[in-house]
């Protein structure tokens, strides 16, 4: 994580991983060997960045083997907003503005959202 050089002051980051290269979001069946965060990576983000929103290109921000601890660290430590299931096909690394437009759902702790990147 340290090698990514996420500077202080950056509040939103989207991770385009091997999940995109493997086209996992286009498959009908779930796969458990996707790329995701483990507890130590999530803790590093909390301790060393000003991130308020983190997004990833598969159905879970957490690695399959480490799901509960990772979500707990991101949500409870600093209430970081998690955006999962992003289609980042054709998106090149760089600075963008991300707009997330969630459905209004009363009493829900999560909901579908349309996310839009602008340069």
C-alpha positions in Angstrom: 0.0 0.0 0.0 2.8 2.4 0.9 4.2 2.1 -2.7 1.0 3.7 -4.1 2.0 7.0 -2.6 -1.5 8.2 -1.8 -0.9 11.8 -0.6 -2.6 13.3 2.4 -5.5 15.4 1.2 -6.8 12.8 -1.2 -10.2 11.9 0.0 -11.4 9.3 -2.6 -9.6 6.5 -4.3 -10.7 3.8 -6.7 -8.7 0.6 -7.1 -8.5 -1.0 -10.5 -7.1 -4.4 -9.8 -6.6 -7.7 -11.6 -10.3 -8.1 -11.2 -10.8 -5.8 -14.2 -8.1 -7.6 -16.2 -9.9 -10.9 -15.4 -13.2 -9.4 -16.3 -14.8 -10.7 -13.1 -17.6 -8.1 -13.1 -18.8 -9.6 -16.5 -19.1 -13.2 -15.2 -22.4 -14.7 -14.2 -20.9 -16.9 -11.5 -19.2 -15.6 -8.3 -15.5 -16.3 -7.8 -13.8 -16.3 -4.5 -10.2 -15.8 -5.7 -10.8 -12.1 -6.4 -8.4 -9.3 -5.4 -9.5 -7.4 -2.3 -8.2 -5.8 0.9 -7.0 -7.7 3.9 -7.1 -6.4 7.4 -3.5 -4.9 7.3 -4.2 -3.1 4.0 -7.4 -1.5 5.3 -5.6 -0.5 8.5 -2.8 1.1 6.5 -5.4 3.2 4.6 -7.0 4.3 7.9 -3.7 5.1 9.6 -1.8 6.8 6.7 -4.2 8.6 4.5 -7.2 11.0 4.6 -9.4 8.7 2.5 -13.1 9.1 3.1 -14.3 6.9 0.1 -12.7 3.7 -1.3 -13.9 1.8 -4.3 -13.0 -1.4 -5.9 -13.7 -3.4 -9.1 -15.5 -6.4 -7.7 -18.4 -7.3 -5.4 -16.4 -6.9 -2.2 -13.7 -4.6 -0.9 -12.5 -7.4 1.3 -10.5 -10.4 0.3 -12.7 -13.5 0.5 -10.7 -14.9 3.4 -10.7 -11.7 5.4 -14.1 -10.1 4.9 -15.3 -9.2 8.4 -12.1 -7.6 9.8 -11.6 -5.5 6.7 -15.1 -4.1 6.6 -14.9 -3.4 10.4 -11.7 -1.4 10.1 -12.9 0.7 7.2 -16.4 1.4 8.5 -15.8 1.6 12.2 -12.4 3.3 12.4 -13.3 6.3 10.3 -16.6 5.6 8.6 -15.0 5.3 5.2 -17.6 4.9 2.5 -17.1 1.7 0.6 -18.1 1.5 -3.1 -18.0 -2.0 -4.6 -18.8 -3.6 -7.9 -17.2 -0.8 -10.1 -16.8 -1.3 -13.8 -13.4 0.3 -14.5 -12.9 -1.2 -18.0 -11.1 1.4 -20.1 -10.3 3.7 -17.2 -6.7 4.8 -17.1 -4.9 5.7 -13.9 -5.2 9.4 -13.1 -7.1 12.1 -11.2 -10.8 12.1 -11.7 -13.8 13.4 -9.9 -16.2 10.6 -8.8 -19.9 11.2 -8.4 -21.9 8.4 -6.6 -25.6 8.6 -7.0 -27.2 6.1 -4.6 -30.8 4.9 -4.6 -32.7 6.3 -1.7 -33.5 3.3 0.6 -35.0 3.9 4.0 -33.5 1.8 6.8 -30.7 0.3 4.7 -27.1 0.2 5.5 -26.1 0.0 1.9 -27.7 0.4 -1.5 -27.1 0.3 -5.3 -25.5 3.4 -6.7 -24.6 4.7 -10.2 -21.0 6.1 -10.1 -19.7 8.5 -12.7 -16.1 9.6 -13.3 -15.3 12.9 -14.9 -11.9 14.2 -15.8 
